[in-house]
């Protein structure tokens, strides 16, 4: 879905745990992508959190989205 809106998706894969109940969006850009963050909050209906960069994420991954069981396609 994000690729269809011309977002640069650098990687996708399974969540770190088997059951993630709530969708999570993590800003790892240090606040450098405010318009993208605003769009994603509205699109997924969640509040973005911030964390320090994860060394396990691919280079260039500014925002991490973990789709939870609560996600419904529309």
mmCIF file of the N, C-alpha and C atoms, coordinates in Angstrom:
data_MODEL
# 
_entry.id   MODEL 
# 
loop_
_atom_site.group_PDB 
_atom_site.id 
_atom_site.type_symbol 
_atom_site.label_atom_id 
_atom_site.label_alt_id 
_atom_site.label_comp_id 
_atom_site.label_asym_id 
_atom_site.label_entity_id 
_atom_site.label_seq_id 
_atom_site.pdbx_PDB_ins_code 
_atom_site.Cartn_x 
_atom_site.Cartn_y 
_atom_site.Cartn_z 
_atom_site.occupancy 
_atom_site.B_iso_or_equiv 
_atom_site.pdbx_formal_charge 
_atom_site.auth_seq_id 
_atom_site.auth_comp_id 
_atom_site.auth_asym_id 
_atom_site.auth_atom_id 
_atom_site.pdbx_PDB_model_num 
ATOM 1   N N  . UNK A 1 1  ? 0.822  -1.176  0.000  1.00 0.00 ? 1  UNK A N  1 
ATOM 2   C CA . UNK A 1 1  ? 0.000  0.000   0.000  1.00 0.00 ? 1  UNK A CA 1 
ATOM 3   C C  . UNK A 1 1  ? 0.873  1.248   0.000  1.00 0.00 ? 1  UNK A C  1 
ATOM 4   N N  . UNK A 1 2  ? 1.919  1.266   0.830  1.00 0.00 ? 2  UNK A N  1 
ATOM 5   C CA . UNK A 1 2  ? 2.784  2.446   0.889  1.00 0.00 ? 2  UNK A CA 1 
ATOM 6   C C  . UNK A 1 2  ? 3.531  2.671   -0.422 1.00 0.00 ? 2  UNK A C  1 
ATOM 7   N N  . UNK A 1 3  ? 3.941  1.606   -1.064 1.00 0.00 ? 3  UNK A N  1 
ATOM 8   C CA . UNK A 1 3  ? 4.614  1.750   -2.355 1.00 0.00 ? 3  UNK A CA 1 
ATOM 9   C C  . UNK A 1 3  ? 3.697  2.397   -3.382 1.00 0.00 ? 3  UNK A C  1 
ATOM 10  N N  . UNK A 1 4  ? 2.397  2.106   -3.313 1.00 0.00 ? 4  UNK A N  1 
ATOM 11  C CA . UNK A 1 4  ? 1.458  2.691   -4.270 1.00 0.00 ? 4  UNK A CA 1 
ATOM 12  C C  . UNK A 1 4  ? 1.338  4.199   -4.097 1.00 0.00 ? 4  UNK A C  1 
ATOM 13  N N  . UNK A 1 5  ? 1.712  4.723   -2.922 1.00 0.00 ? 5  UNK A N  1 
ATOM 14  C CA . UNK A 1 5  ? 1.731  6.161   -2.674 1.00 0.00 ? 5  UNK A CA 1 
ATOM 15  C C  . UNK A 1 5  ? 3.136  6.741   -2.842 1.00 0.00 ? 5  UNK A C  1 
ATOM 16  N N  . UNK A 1 6  ? 4.007  5.984   -3.474 1.00 0.00 ? 6  UNK A N  1 
ATOM 17  C CA . UNK A 1 6  ? 5.379  6.392   -3.773 1.00 0.00 ? 6  UNK A CA 1 
ATOM 18  C C  . UNK A 1 6  ? 6.283  6.545   -2.554 1.00 0.00 ? 6  UNK A C  1 
ATOM 19  N N  . UNK A 1 7  ? 5.982  5.822   -1.484 1.00 0.00 ? 7  UNK A N  1 
ATOM 20  C CA . UNK A 1 7  ? 6.896  5.790   -0.338 1.00 0.00 ? 7  UNK A CA 1 
ATOM 21  C C  . UNK A 1 7  ? 8.010  4.811   -0.641 1.00 0.00 ? 7  UNK A C  1 
ATOM 22  N N  . UNK A 1 8  ? 9.197  5.112   -0.166 1.00 0.00 ? 8  UNK A N  1 
ATOM 23  C CA . UNK A 1 8  ? 10.347 4.243   -0.364 1.00 0.00 ? 8  UNK A CA 1 
ATOM 24  C C  . UNK A 1 8  ? 10.344 3.181   0.736  1.00 0.00 ? 8  UNK A C  1 
ATOM 25  N N  . UNK A 1 9  ? 9.938  1.979   0.405  1.00 0.00 ? 9  UNK A N  1 
ATOM 26  C CA . UNK A 1 9  ? 9.902  0.869   1.356  1.00 0.00 ? 9  UNK A CA 1 
ATOM 27  C C  . UNK A 1 9  ? 11.218 0.122   1.203  1.00 0.00 ? 9  UNK A C  1 
ATOM 28  N N  . UNK A 1 10 ? 12.086 0.219   2.228  1.00 0.00 ? 10 UNK A N  1 
ATOM 29  C CA . UNK A 1 10 ? 13.412 -0.387  2.114  1.00 0.00 ? 10 UNK A CA 1 
ATOM 30  C C  . UNK A 1 10 ? 13.430 -1.852  2.491  1.00 0.00 ? 10 UNK A C  1 
ATOM 31  N N  . UNK A 1 11 ? 12.455 -2.313  3.277  1.00 0.00 ? 11 UNK A N  1 
ATOM 32  C CA . UNK A 1 11 ? 12.396 -3.725  3.650  1.00 0.00 ? 11 UNK A CA 1 
ATOM 33  C C  . UNK A 1 11 ? 11.031 -4.037  4.241  1.00 0.00 ? 11 UNK A C  1 
ATOM 34  N N  . UNK A 1 12 ? 10.678 -5.302  4.203  1.00 0.00 ? 12 UNK A N  1 
ATOM 35  C CA . UNK A 1 12 ? 9.481  -5.779  4.897  1.00 0.00 ? 12 UNK A CA 1 
ATOM 36  C C  . UNK A 1 12 ? 9.773  -7.180  5.393  1.00 0.00 ? 12 UNK A C  1 
ATOM 37  N N  . UNK A 1 13 ? 9.053  -7.574  6.412  1.00 0.00 ? 13 UNK A N  1 
ATOM 38  C CA . UNK A 1 13 ? 9.281  -8.893  6.979  1.00 0.00 ? 13 UNK A CA 1 
ATOM 39  C C  . UNK A 1 13 ? 8.329  -9.141  8.127  1.00 0.00 ? 13 UNK A C  1 
ATOM 40  N N  . UNK A 1 14 ? 8.509  -10.263 8.781  1.00 0.00 ? 14 UNK A N  1 
ATOM 41  C CA . UNK A 1 14 ? 7.651  -10.653 9.890  1.00 0.00 ? 14 UNK A CA 1 
ATOM 42  C C  . UNK A 1 14 ? 7.986  -9.838  11.137 1.00 0.00 ? 14 UNK A C  1 
ATOM 43  N N  . UNK A 1 15 ? 6.978  -9.647  11.981 1.00 0.00 ? 15 UNK A N  1 
ATOM 44  C CA . UNK A 1 15 ? 7.163  -8.934  13.247 1.00 0.00 ? 15 UNK A CA 1 
ATOM 45  C C  . UNK A 1 15 ? 8.081  -9.743  14.165 1.00 0.00 ? 15 UNK A C  1 
ATOM 46  N N  . UNK A 1 16 ? 8.716  -9.053  15.121 1.00 0.00 ? 16 UNK A N  1 
ATOM 47  C CA . UNK A 1 16 ? 9.652  -9.754  16.005 1.00 0.00 ? 16 UNK A CA 1 
ATOM 48  C C  . UNK A 1 16 ? 8.992  -10.774 16.927 1.00 0.00 ? 16 UNK A C  1 
ATOM 49  N N  . UNK A 1 17 ? 7.697  -10.643 17.158 1.00 0.00 ? 17 UNK A N  1 
ATOM 50  C CA . UNK A 1 17 ? 6.978  -11.636 17.949 1.00 0.00 ? 17 UNK A CA 1 
ATOM 51  C C  . UNK A 1 17 ? 5.823  -12.165 17.125 1.00 0.00 ? 17 UNK A C  1 
ATOM 52  N N  . UNK A 1 18 ? 5.304  -13.293 17.520 1.00 0.00 ? 18 UNK A N  1 
ATOM 53  C CA . UNK A 1 18 ? 4.247  -13.932 16.738 1.00 0.00 ? 18 UNK A CA 1 
ATOM 54  C C  . UNK A 1 18 ? 2.963  -13.114 16.767 1.00 0.00 ? 18 UNK A C  1 
ATOM 55  N N  . UNK A 1 19 ? 2.573  -12.611 17.916 1.00 0.00 ? 19 UNK A N  1 
ATOM 56  C CA . UNK A 1 19 ? 1.331  -11.865 18.020 1.00 0.00 ? 19 UNK A CA 1 
ATOM 57  C C  . UNK A 1 19 ? 1.600  -10.437 18.470 1.00 0.00 ? 19 UNK A C  1 
ATOM 58  N N  . UNK A 1 20 ? 1.387  -9.527  17.568 1.00 0.00 ? 20 UNK A N  1 
ATOM 59  C CA . UNK A 1 20 ? 1.463  -8.109  17.887 1.00 0.00 ? 20 UNK A CA 1 
ATOM 60  C C  . UNK A 1 20 ? 0.020  -7.622  17.889 1.00 0.00 ? 20 UNK A C  1 
ATOM 61  N N  . UNK A 1 21 ? -0.471 -7.176  19.032 1.00 0.00 ? 21 UNK A N  1 
ATOM 62  C CA . UNK A 1 21 ? -1.884 -6.813  19.142 1.00 0.00 ? 21 UNK A CA 1 
ATOM 63  C C  . UNK A 1 21 ? -2.201 -5.474  18.502 1.00 0.00 ? 21 UNK A C  1 
ATOM 64  N N  . UNK A 1 22 ? -1.351 -4.478  18.718 1.00 0.00 ? 22 UNK A N  1 
ATOM 65  C CA . UNK A 1 22 ? -1.631 -3.140  18.201 1.00 0.00 ? 22 UNK A CA 1 
ATOM 66  C C  . UNK A 1 22 ? -0.567 -2.712  17.202 1.00 0.00 ? 22 UNK A C  1 
ATOM 67  N N  . UNK A 1 23 ? -1.018 -2.084  16.144 1.00 0.00 ? 23 UNK A N  1 
ATOM 68  C CA . UNK A 1 23 ? -0.110 -1.540  15.145 1.00 0.00 ? 23 UNK A CA 1 
ATOM 69  C C  . UNK A 1 23 ? 0.774  -0.476  15.792 1.00 0.00 ? 23 UNK A C  1 
ATOM 70  N N  . UNK A 1 24 ? 2.043  -0.491  15.430 1.00 0.00 ? 24 UNK A N  1 
ATOM 71  C CA . UNK A 1 24 ? 3.004  0.455   15.984 1.00 0.00 ? 24 UNK A CA 1 
ATOM 72  C C  . UNK A 1 24 ? 3.747  1.146   14.848 1.00 0.00 ? 24 UNK A C  1 
ATOM 73  N N  . UNK A 1 25 ? 3.972  2.428   15.018 1.00 0.00 ? 25 UNK A N  1 
ATOM 74  C CA . UNK A 1 25 ? 4.801  3.176   14.084 1.00 0.00 ? 25 UNK A CA 1 
ATOM 75  C C  . UNK A 1 25 ? 5.886  3.839   14.909 1.00 0.00 ? 25 UNK A C  1 
ATOM 76  N N  . UNK A 1 26 ? 7.121  3.600   14.533 1.00 0.00 ? 26 UNK A N  1 
ATOM 77  C CA . UNK A 1 26 ? 8.263  4.095   15.297 1.00 0.00 ? 26 UNK A CA 1 
ATOM 78  C C  . UNK A 1 26 ? 9.082  5.030   14.416 1.00 0.00 ? 26 UNK A C  1 
ATOM 79  N N  . UNK A 1 27 ? 9.199  6.277   14.861 1.00 0.00 ? 27 UNK A N  1 
ATOM 80  C CA . UNK A 1 27 ? 9.995  7.279   14.147 1.00 0.00 ? 27 UNK A CA 1 
ATOM 81  C C  . UNK A 1 27 ? 11.450 7.130   14.574 1.00 0.00 ? 27 UNK A C  1 
ATOM 82  N N  . UNK A 1 28 ? 12.278 6.709   13.663 1.00 0.00 ? 28 UNK A N  1 
ATOM 83  C CA . UNK A 1 28 ? 13.699 6.547   13.929 1.00 0.00 ? 28 UNK A CA 1 
ATOM 84  C C  . UNK A 1 28 ? 14.514 7.603   13.181 1.00 0.00 ? 28 UNK A C  1 
ATOM 85  N N  . UNK A 1 29 ? 13.799 8.623   12.666 1.00 0.00 ? 29 UNK A N  1 
ATOM 86  C CA . UNK A 1 29 ? 14.463 9.661   11.873 1.00 0.00 ? 29 UNK A CA 1 
ATOM 87  C C  . UNK A 1 29 ? 14.921 10.841  12.712 1.00 0.00 ? 29 UNK A C  1 
ATOM 88  N N  . UNK A 1 30 ? 14.570 10.848  13.983 1.00 0.00 ? 30 UNK A N  1 
ATOM 89  C CA . UNK A 1 30 ? 14.898 12.000  14.809 1.00 0.00 ? 30 UNK A CA 1 
ATOM 90  C C  . UNK A 1 30 ? 14.024 13.207  14.491 1.00 0.00 ? 30 UNK A C  1 
ATOM 91  N N  . UNK A 1 31 ? 12.804 12.963  14.014 1.00 0.00 ? 31 UNK A N  1 
ATOM 92  C CA . UNK A 1 31 ? 11.880 14.049  13.710 1.00 0.00 ? 31 UNK A CA 1 
ATOM 93  C C  . UNK A 1 31 ? 12.094 14.698  12.360 1.00 0.00 ? 31 UNK A C  1 
ATOM 94  N N  . UNK A 1 32 ? 12.863 14.073  11.486 1.00 0.00 ? 32 UNK A N  1 
ATOM 95  C CA . UNK A 1 32 ? 13.187 14.668  10.190 1.00 0.00 ? 32 UNK A CA 1 
ATOM 96  C C  . UNK A 1 32 ? 12.122 14.452  9.123  1.00 0.00 ? 32 UNK A C  1 
ATOM 97  N N  . UNK A 1 33 ? 11.071 13.715  9.439  1.00 0.00 ? 33 UNK A N  1 
ATOM 98  C CA . UNK A 1 33 ? 10.033 13.401  8.451  1.00 0.00 ? 33 UNK A CA 1 
ATOM 99  C C  . UNK A 1 33 ? 8.638  13.761  8.976  1.00 0.00 ? 33 UNK A C  1 
ATOM 100 N N  . UNK A 1 34 ? 8.393  15.022  9.334  1.00 0.00 ? 34 UNK A N  1 
ATOM 101 C CA . UNK A 1 34 ? 7.125  15.373  9.986  1.00 0.00 ? 34 UNK A CA 1 
ATOM 102 C C  . UNK A 1 34 ? 5.883  15.132  9.125  1.00 0.00 ? 34 UNK A C  1 
ATOM 103 N N  . UNK A 1 35 ? 5.959  15.372  7.828  1.00 0.00 ? 35 UNK A N  1 
ATOM 104 C CA . UNK A 1 35 ? 4.789  15.183  6.972  1.00 0.00 ? 35 UNK A CA 1 
ATOM 105 C C  . UNK A 1 35 ? 4.470  13.699  6.810  1.00 0.00 ? 35 UNK A C  1 
ATOM 106 N N  . UNK A 1 36 ? 5.489  12.890  6.690  1.00 0.00 ? 36 UNK A N  1 
ATOM 107 C CA . UNK A 1 36 ? 5.283  11.449  6.589  1.00 0.00 ? 36 UNK A CA 1 
ATOM 108 C C  . UNK A 1 36 ? 4.696  10.907  7.886  1.00 0.00 ? 36 UNK A C  1 
ATOM 109 N N  . UNK A 1 37 ? 5.224  11.356  9.007  1.00 0.00 ? 37 UNK A N  1 
ATOM 110 C CA . UNK A 1 37 ? 4.719  10.922  10.306 1.00 0.00 ? 37 UNK A CA 1 
ATOM 111 C C  . UNK A 1 37 ? 3.246  11.305  10.450 1.00 0.00 ? 37 UNK A C  1 
ATOM 112 N N  . UNK A 1 38 ? 2.895  12.528  10.076 1.00 0.00 ? 38 UNK A N  1 
ATOM 113 C CA . UNK A 1 38 ? 1.510  12.979  10.170 1.00 0.00 ? 38 UNK A CA 1 
ATOM 114 C C  . UNK A 1 38 ? 0.589  12.109  9.323  1.00 0.00 ? 38 UNK A C  1 
ATOM 115 N N  . UNK A 1 39 ? 0.995  11.817  8.095  1.00 0.00 ? 39 UNK A N  1 
ATOM 116 C CA . UNK A 1 39 ? 0.194  10.964  7.214  1.00 0.00 ? 39 UNK A CA 1 
ATOM 117 C C  . UNK A 1 39 ? 0.012  9.579   7.816  1.00 0.00 ? 39 UNK A C  1 
ATOM 118 N N  . UNK A 1 40 ? 1.096  8.974   8.286  1.00 0.00 ? 40 UNK A N  1 
ATOM 119 C CA . UNK A 1 40 ? 1.019  7.617   8.822  1.00 0.00 ? 40 UNK A CA 1 
ATOM 120 C C  . UNK A 1 40 ? 0.147  7.541   10.069 1.00 0.00 ? 40 UNK A C  1 
ATOM 121 N N  . UNK A 1 41 ? 0.212  8.555   10.922 1.00 0.00 ? 41 UNK A N  1 
ATOM 122 C CA . UNK A 1 41 ? -0.651 8.577   12.108 1.00 0.00 ? 41 UNK A CA 1 
ATOM 123 C C  . UNK A 1 41 ? -2.122 8.571   11.694 1.00 0.00 ? 41 UNK A C  1 
ATOM 124 N N  . UNK A 1 42 ? -2.460 9.374   10.703 1.00 0.00 ? 42 UNK A N  1 
ATOM 125 C CA . UNK A 1 42 ? -3.844 9.426   10.235 1.00 0.00 ? 42 UNK A CA 1 
ATOM 126 C C  . UNK A 1 42 ? -4.239 8.132   9.535  1.00 0.00 ? 42 UNK A C  1 
ATOM 127 N N  . UNK A 1 43 ? -3.368 7.625   8.706  1.00 0.00 ? 43 UNK A N  1 
ATOM 128 C CA . UNK A 1 43 ? -3.670 6.424   7.921  1.00 0.00 ? 43 UNK A CA 1 
ATOM 129 C C  . UNK A 1 43 ? -3.878 5.196   8.798  1.00 0.00 ? 43 UNK A C  1 
ATOM 130 N N  . UNK A 1 44 ? -3.029 5.025   9.797  1.00 0.00 ? 44 UNK A N  1 
ATOM 131 C CA . UNK A 1 44 ? -3.097 3.834   10.641 1.00 0.00 ? 44 UNK A CA 1 
ATOM 132 C C  . UNK A 1 44 ? -3.848 4.061   11.947 1.00 0.00 ? 44 UNK A C  1 
ATOM 133 N N  . UNK A 1 45 ? -4.184 5.313   12.273 1.00 0.00 ? 45 UNK A N  1 
ATOM 134 C CA . UNK A 1 45 ? -4.937 5.599   13.478 1.00 0.00 ? 45 UNK A CA 1 
ATOM 135 C C  . UNK A 1 45 ? -4.188 5.320   14.764 1.00 0.00 ? 45 UNK A C  1 
ATOM 136 N N  . UNK A 1 46 ? -2.886 5.521   14.753 1.00 0.00 ? 46 UNK A N  1 
ATOM 137 C CA . UNK A 1 46 ? -2.063 5.315   15.946 1.00 0.00 ? 46 UNK A CA 1 
ATOM 138 C C  . UNK A 1 46 ? -1.146 6.517   16.140 1.00 0.00 ? 46 UNK A C  1 
ATOM 139 N N  . UNK A 1 47 ? -0.649 6.677   17.351 1.00 0.00 ? 47 UNK A N  1 
ATOM 140 C CA . UNK A 1 47 ? 0.301  7.727   17.645 1.00 0.00 ? 47 UNK A CA 1 
ATOM 141 C C  . UNK A 1 47 ? 1.711  7.193   17.437 1.00 0.00 ? 47 UNK A C  1 
ATOM 142 N N  . UNK A 1 48 ? 2.506  7.943   16.718 1.00 0.00 ? 48 UNK A N  1 
ATOM 143 C CA . UNK A 1 48 ? 3.881  7.544   16.442 1.00 0.00 ? 48 UNK A CA 1 
ATOM 144 C C  . UNK A 1 48 ? 4.725  7.718   17.696 1.00 0.00 ? 48 UNK A C  1 
ATOM 145 N N  . UNK A 1 49 ? 5.583  6.737   17.949 1.00 0.00 ? 49 UNK A N  1 
ATOM 146 C CA . UNK A 1 49 ? 6.525  6.835   19.058 1.00 0.00 ? 49 UNK A CA 1 
ATOM 147 C C  . UNK A 1 49 ? 7.927  7.030   18.482 1.00 0.00 ? 49 UNK A C  1 
ATOM 148 N N  . UNK A 1 50 ? 8.862  7.405   19.329 1.00 0.00 ? 50 UNK A N  1 
ATOM 149 C CA . UNK A 1 50 ? 10.242 7.564   18.881 1.00 0.00 ? 50 UNK A CA 1 
ATOM 150 C C  . UNK A 1 50 ? 11.136 6.627   19.665 1.00 0.00 ? 50 UNK A C  1 
ATOM 151 N N  . UNK A 1 51 ? 12.160 6.163   19.024 1.00 0.00 ? 51 UNK A N  1 
ATOM 152 C CA . UNK A 1 51 ? 13.159 5.308   19.639 1.00 0.00 ? 51 UNK A CA 1 
ATOM 153 C C  . UNK A 1 51 ? 14.487 5.575   18.964 1.00 0.00 ? 51 UNK A C  1 
ATOM 154 N N  . UNK A 1 52 ? 15.538 5.158   19.624 1.00 0.00 ? 52 UNK A N  1 
ATOM 155 C CA . UNK A 1 52 ? 16.857 5.280   19.017 1.00 0.00 ? 52 UNK A CA 1 
ATOM 156 C C  . UNK A 1 52 ? 16.975 4.304   17.856 1.00 0.00 ? 52 UNK A C  1 
ATOM 157 N N  . UNK A 1 53 ? 17.852 4.566   16.923 1.00 0.00 ? 53 UNK A N  1 
ATOM 158 C CA . UNK A 1 53 ? 17.995 3.680   15.771 1.00 0.00 ? 53 UNK A CA 1 
ATOM 159 C C  . UNK A 1 53 ? 18.276 2.241   16.174 1.00 0.00 ? 53 UNK A C  1 
ATOM 160 N N  . UNK A 1 54 ? 17.641 1.333   15.477 1.00 0.00 ? 54 UNK A N  1 
ATOM 161 C CA . UNK A 1 54 ? 17.804 -0.102  15.698 1.00 0.00 ? 54 UNK A CA 1 
ATOM 162 C C  . UNK A 1 54 ? 18.876 -0.609  14.731 1.00 0.00 ? 54 UNK A C  1 
ATOM 163 N N  . UNK A 1 55 ? 19.967 -1.157  15.246 1.00 0.00 ? 55 UNK A N  1 
ATOM 164 C CA . UNK A 1 55 ? 21.026 -1.627  14.346 1.00 0.00 ? 55 UNK A CA 1 
ATOM 165 C C  . UNK A 1 55 ? 20.606 -2.797  13.463 1.00 0.00 ? 55 UNK A C  1 
ATOM 166 N N  . UNK A 1 56 ? 19.479 -3.430  13.770 1.00 0.00 ? 56 UNK A N  1 
ATOM 167 C CA . UNK A 1 56 ? 19.007 -4.562  12.970 1.00 0.00 ? 56 UNK A CA 1 
ATOM 168 C C  . UNK A 1 56 ? 18.169 -4.134  11.768 1.00 0.00 ? 56 UNK A C  1 
ATOM 169 N N  . UNK A 1 57 ? 17.793 -2.853  11.713 1.00 0.00 ? 57 UNK A N  1 
ATOM 170 C CA . UNK A 1 57 ? 17.029 -2.361  10.571 1.00 0.00 ? 57 UNK A CA 1 
ATOM 171 C C  . UNK A 1 57 ? 17.961 -2.039  9.417  1.00 0.00 ? 57 UNK A C  1 
ATOM 172 N N  . UNK A 1 58 ? 17.457 -2.152  8.188  1.00 0.00 ? 58 UNK A N  1 
ATOM 173 C CA . UNK A 1 58 ? 18.286 -1.808  7.035  1.00 0.00 ? 58 UNK A CA 1 
ATOM 174 C C  . UNK A 1 58 ? 18.682 -0.329  7.051  1.00 0.00 ? 58 UNK A C  1 
ATOM 175 N N  . UNK A 1 59 ? 19.792 -0.026  6.454  1.00 0.00 ? 59 UNK A N  1 
ATOM 176 C CA . UNK A 1 59 ? 20.227 1.368   6.334  1.00 0.00 ? 59 UNK A CA 1 
ATOM 177 C C  . UNK A 1 59 ? 19.153 2.149   5.588  1.00 0.00 ? 59 UNK A C  1 
ATOM 178 N N  . UNK A 1 60 ? 18.885 3.352   6.046  1.00 0.00 ? 60 UNK A N  1 
ATOM 179 C CA . UNK A 1 60 ? 17.889 4.189   5.397  1.00 0.00 ? 60 UNK A CA 1 
ATOM 180 C C  . UNK A 1 60 ? 16.483 4.007   5.922  1.00 0.00 ? 60 UNK A C  1 
ATOM 181 N N  . UNK A 1 61 ? 16.288 3.155   6.924  1.00 0.00 ? 61 UNK A N  1 
ATOM 182 C CA . UNK A 1 61 ? 14.952 2.941   7.492  1.00 0.00 ? 61 UNK A CA 1 
ATOM 183 C C  . UNK A 1 61 ? 14.689 4.013   8.536  1.00 0.00 ? 61 UNK A C  1 
ATOM 184 N N  . UNK A 1 62 ? 13.980 5.066   8.140  1.00 0.00 ? 62 UNK A N  1 
ATOM 185 C CA . UNK A 1 62 ? 13.677 6.172   9.037  1.00 0.00 ? 62 UNK A CA 1 
ATOM 186 C C  . UNK A 1 62 ? 12.450 5.909   9.891  1.00 0.00 ? 62 UNK A C  1 
ATOM 187 N N  . UNK A 1 63 ? 11.532 5.110   9.363  1.00 0.00 ? 63 UNK A N  1 
ATOM 188 C CA . UNK A 1 63 ? 10.278 4.844   10.060 1.00 0.00 ? 63 UNK A CA 1 
ATOM 189 C C  . UNK A 1 63 ? 10.006 3.349   9.987  1.00 0.00 ? 63 UNK A C  1 
ATOM 190 N N  . UNK A 1 64 ? 9.663  2.786   11.131 1.00 0.00 ? 64 UNK A N  1 
ATOM 191 C CA . UNK A 1 64 ? 9.350  1.359   11.195 1.00 0.00 ? 64 UNK A CA 1 
ATOM 192 C C  . UNK A 1 64 ? 7.864  1.214   11.499 1.00 0.00 ? 64 UNK A C  1 
ATOM 193 N N  . UNK A 1 65 ? 7.177  0.382   10.720 1.00 0.00 ? 65 UNK A N  1 
ATOM 194 C CA . UNK A 1 65 ? 5.762  0.117   10.933 1.00 0.00 ? 65 UNK A CA 1 
ATOM 195 C C  . UNK A 1 65 ? 5.610  -1.367  11.246 1.00 0.00 ? 65 UNK A C  1 
ATOM 196 N N  . UNK A 1 66 ? 4.983  -1.657  12.381 1.00 0.00 ? 66 UNK A N  1 
ATOM 197 C CA . UNK A 1 66 ? 4.699  -3.040  12.760 1.00 0.00 ? 66 UNK A CA 1 
ATOM 198 C C  . UNK A 1 66 ? 3.181  -3.180  12.728 1.00 0.00 ? 66 UNK A C  1 
ATOM 199 N N  . UNK A 1 67 ? 2.692  -3.984  11.801 1.00 0.00 ? 67 UNK A N  1 
ATOM 200 C CA . UNK A 1 67 ? 1.255  -4.169  11.639 1.00 0.00 ? 67 UNK A CA 1 
ATOM 201 C C  . UNK A 1 67 ? 0.762  -5.147  12.700 1.00 0.00 ? 67 UNK A C  1 
ATOM 202 N N  . UNK A 1 68 ? -0.223 -4.703  13.470 1.00 0.00 ? 68 UNK A N  1 
ATOM 203 C CA . UNK A 1 68 ? -0.767 -5.525  14.538 1.00 0.00 ? 68 UNK A CA 1 
ATOM 204 C C  . UNK A 1 68 ? -2.073 -6.187  14.140 1.00 0.00 ? 68 UNK A C  1 
ATOM 205 N N  . UNK A 1 69 ? -2.592 -7.008  15.038 1.00 0.00 ? 69 UNK A N  1 
ATOM 206 C CA . UNK A 1 69 ? -3.859 -7.708  14.797 1.00 0.00 ? 69 UNK A CA 1 
ATOM 207 C C  . UNK A 1 69 ? -5.025 -6.738  14.662 1.00 0.00 ? 69 UNK A C  1 
ATOM 208 N N  . UNK A 1 70 ? -4.873 -5.521  15.178 1.00 0.00 ? 70 UNK A N  1 
ATOM 209 C CA . UNK A 1 70 ? -5.937 -4.511  15.109 1.00 0.00 ? 70 UNK A CA 1 
ATOM 210 C C  . UNK A 1 70 ? -6.083 -3.871  13.724 1.00 0.00 ? 70 UNK A C  1 
ATOM 211 N N  . UNK A 1 71 ? -5.127 -4.093  12.834 1.00 0.00 ? 71 UNK A N  1 
ATOM 212 C CA . UNK A 1 71 ? -5.132 -3.435  11.523 1.00 0.00 ? 71 UNK A CA 1 
ATOM 213 C C  . UNK A 1 71 ? -6.244 -4.001  10.645 1.00 0.00 ? 71 UNK A C  1 
ATOM 214 N N  . UNK A 1 72 ? -6.992 -3.100  10.053 1.00 0.00 ? 72 UNK A N  1 
ATOM 215 C CA . UNK A 1 72 ? -8.033 -3.483  9.119  1.00 0.00 ? 72 UNK A CA 1 
ATOM 216 C C  . UNK A 1 72 ? -7.808 -2.750  7.810  1.00 0.00 ? 72 UNK A C  1 
ATOM 217 N N  . UNK A 1 73 ? -7.790 -3.468  6.726  1.00 0.00 ? 73 UNK A N  1 
ATOM 218 C CA . UNK A 1 73 ? -7.621 -2.828  5.424  1.00 0.00 ? 73 UNK A CA 1 
ATOM 219 C C  . UNK A 1 73 ? -8.880 -2.061  5.080  1.00 0.00 ? 73 UNK A C  1 
ATOM 220 N N  . UNK A 1 74 ? -8.703 -0.979  4.374  1.00 0.00 ? 74 UNK A N  1 
ATOM 221 C CA . UNK A 1 74 ? -9.881 -0.188  3.975  1.00 0.00 ? 74 UNK A CA 1 
ATOM 222 C C  . UNK A 1 74 ? -9.810 0.208   2.534  1.00 0.00 ? 74 UNK A C  1 
# 
